[in-house]
């Protein structure tokens, strides 16, 4: 399995550690080399397509990443690629995945050839509920990595920790409807999403001073976008065998949760009850992020692709 330094060298300068987000666990997290691709939000290259973002260079940049992963996978048999959801932006496409496929046939087919694990996000959750003939990826709600016979890493999109986007709750319906309204408003002002997001951040920052939204012991200054406490609680429940999944306590020793969804990369750690827990938020590919998460043995980092 390649180390992070060797991965950087193999990329010939294309992969760089983002914001110094690099940590080393005290235990093996996975026996496979893992690449995690966060939110892509493929649309139809129209005004609302944040992947294309009116710049053909964005499409080429992602193709370059896929070529790099393809070449690396031919050499590394223990390599795995996980797409962390919101690959499609069906909330804006109104379920028309055929138009998205026609706009990005090469990217979708190249990604398919890499045989990724496809973890469903809130914007493409309909792909799990319905069948689309042009989408050939296997899809799952969450995914796990093992070391030996123990689960060590859990992968989710991250909407599960978001009150206004958790599609299992009534509140998620509100979030979906708001997104559709903002989508219509973008035809009037393409920057409306940024404007509304900035206003919301200002409101939350006031509450953040009083620690309403975030854990107390916060090494990086959490905002409402970070869901560390949610995933610590989830991992502790799993480790205690207190879930309805098929796993028992003897099968689980989770240390790391990997998500996307927030579009804000973060890599943090916190020791609790003798276990150091980690959250890797892989950020996003859209909005100029071009970020991916990588896990190799005990190492983990958020990278940015140049």
N, C-alpha and C positions, 0 to 999 in steps of 0.2 A: 504494500500500500504506500502510495506517494505521501511524503510529508508536505505541509503547506509551503515550505520553502521551495521544494522541488516542483510543486504545482505552479508557483509564481514563475520559476525559471522556464518551465515548459511553455508558459503562455507568452514568452518573449516580451514581457513588459505590459501585456494587455490587462492582466489581473493585478490589482493593487489593493492592499488592505484598506478598507473604508473606515476613516475616522478612528484608526487604531483599535478597531473592534476585533481583538484576537485574544483568546483565552486557552488555557490548558487545564483539563480536568485531572483529578487524582486517580481516575479509573478509565479503562477503555470504554468508549461510548459506542463504537461500532467496529465490526470487522471488515466493513466495506468502505470504500471511498465514496462519500456522498456529496452530490451537488444539488442544491435546492434553488429552484427558479421561482421567485415570487410573482406577484400580480403583473400580468401582461395586458389584460383588458383589450384584446383584439376586437376591433369593430370592422367597419367597411371602408376605411380611409377617407371618411367624411369629416365634417366639422367637429364631431364629438369623439373622434378616434384619438385617444390619448397615447396609444402605442405609436401610431404614425406621427401624430402631433405636427402635421403639415411639414414634415421633414423626412425625405426619402432616406437620409442617412441613418435614421433610427432603425429602419428595417434591415439595412445592410449591417449595422452594428450587431444586431441580434443574430443574423445569419453567420457572422464571423464567430460569435460565441458558440453557436451550434456546430460549426465546422471544427472548432477547437475541441469541444466535448466529444464529437464523433471520432476524431483522430486519437484522442486520449483513451476513449473506451475500447478502441481496437487493440490498444497495448495493455490496458488495465482490466483484467477479467473480473476483478472484484469491485468495479465501479457501478454506482447506482445514481440515477437522476430522478428527482422528485419535483414535480410541478405543484406548487402550494396553493393552487386555486385561483379563480378569477382569470383564467387563461382567456376565456371569452367574456365579453361584456353584454350578456343577453338582456340585462335590464334596460340597456339603451337600444339594443337591436330588436327588442320586442319579440324575442324568441327565434329570430331569423338567422340561424347558424349557417344556412347555406350561403348567404351573402358574405359572411365572414370567411368561410372556407374559400370562396372564389377570390376574395381579395388577398388572402394569405396562403394560397395552396402550397407554395414551396416551403414556407416556414412550418406549417402544420404537418406536412408529410415528412419533412426532415426530422421534426421533433418526434413524430410517430415512430420513425425508424430507430430512434434512440431508446424506444421502449420505456418511457418514463412511468413512474407511479403518478397518477393524477388525483390529487387530493382536492375535493370539491370546495369551491368558495361560494360566497353568498351571491355574487353576480352571475355565476354559472350553475347555480344549484339546480336549475331546471334540467340540466343534462343528466342529473341523477334521477330525477322524477320521471323524465320522458326519454324516448329513444329518438336520437337524431342519426339518420343513416350516414352522414358524412363525418361523424365523430367516432373514431375507432379506438380511442384510449380506454383502458380499464379505469374505472373511477371508484373512489372510496371516500368515506367520511373522514377517516383518520388512518394514519399509518404508523408503524413502529420499526425501530432498528434493534437488533439483538446483539449481545455479546455472549457467546456460549449459549446457555439456555435461558438467559435473562433478558427481558426487555429493558433497554436503557434510554431510548429516545422516542418521544412521541411527536408526531407531525400533524398539525391541523392548520386550516386556513387562518383561523384567529377570530372569525366572526362570532364564534361561540362565546367569547368573553365580552362581546360588544352588545350592550343593551338594545341599541337601535338597529342592529343588523343581525342579531341571533335569530336565524330563520326557524328555530324551534319554538319561539315565543311570539306572543301577539305583538310585542314591541318591534319585532323584525319586519312586520308588515308595514308599520309606519315608516321605517327606514327605507324600505323599497319604494313606497309611494313618494316619499320626499325626493328620492333619487330620480324618479321619473319626471317629477315637476321641474327639478333643477335641469334635467336633460332638455326639456322643452324650452326653458328659459335661456339655455346656451345658444339657441338659434337667434335670440335677440342680442345677447351679450356673451361671447365665447368665454369670457373670463369670470362669469358669474360663480362658478364652482370655487375658484380661488378666493373671490371676494367674500363669499359666505363662509368658507373655511377659515379665513382670517378673522372674521367677526366672532365665530364660535371659539376659536383659540383664545381670543381676548377674554371672553366670558369665563372660560374654564380656568385661565391662569389666575383669576381672582380667587376662585374656590380652591385652586391648587395650593395657595399659600396656607390654607388651613387644613391641607391634607385630606380633603373630602374624597377625592377620586383615587388616591394612590397609597401604596404601602408606606409605612413610617420609615423603615430602614432602606433608604433608596440611594444607592451609590452613584447614580447618574442624574438625579433630579427628574423623576418620572413626570410625565404629563398624562392626560387622560387617555392618550393613545397606547400606553403600555399596560400590559395585562399580566404582569408577573405574579401578583397575588393569586389571580384566578388559576394560573397554571401550576403554581406551587401547591395550592389546595388540591388540584386535580391529580398531580403526581403523588402527593401524600395519600390520597384516597386509593389510587392504584396500588401503591406500595403496601398499603394495609389491606388489600384485597376487598375494598369497600366499593366495588363497581358491579354493574350488571353485565359487563363483558365476560368473555369466556375464560379470562385469565384468573388464576388464583395467586395468592401472595407469593407462593414459591416460584412463580414464573416471572415476577416483576421486581425490578430494582431501578426505577426511572430516575434519571438525573437531569435530563435536558428536554425542554419543549422547544419546538421550532415552528414558527408561524410566519405569515405574511400579513395581509389585510390592512395594516395601519399606514403603509407607505412611508414609514419612518423607521429606518434600520436602528437596531439596538442589540447589544450583547452584554448581559449582566449576570451576576452571580450572587447567591446568598446562602450562607450555611444555616440549616435548621435541623434540630434534633439529630445532629451527627452526620447529616447528609448535606453536601453542597449542591444546591439546585441552580440550574442555568436556564436562561431564556434567550434564545436567538430569534430576534425579529429580523427577517431577511430584507426588509424594506420593500422595494418595488422595482420593476423594470421601467415603468412609465414615469412621466414627469421628470425626466432627466436623471432618474436614479441609476438604472443599469446595474443594479446590485444583485448579488447572489450569495447564498450561504454555503459554506463548505465545512464538512466534518471528516476528519481523518484520524482514526484511532482515538487518542486523548485530546487531539487538537481541534479547535473550532474557530471560525472567523467569518466575518462578512466582507466580501470582496466587492470591488466595483470594476466593471469591464470598460476599458477605455474605448 
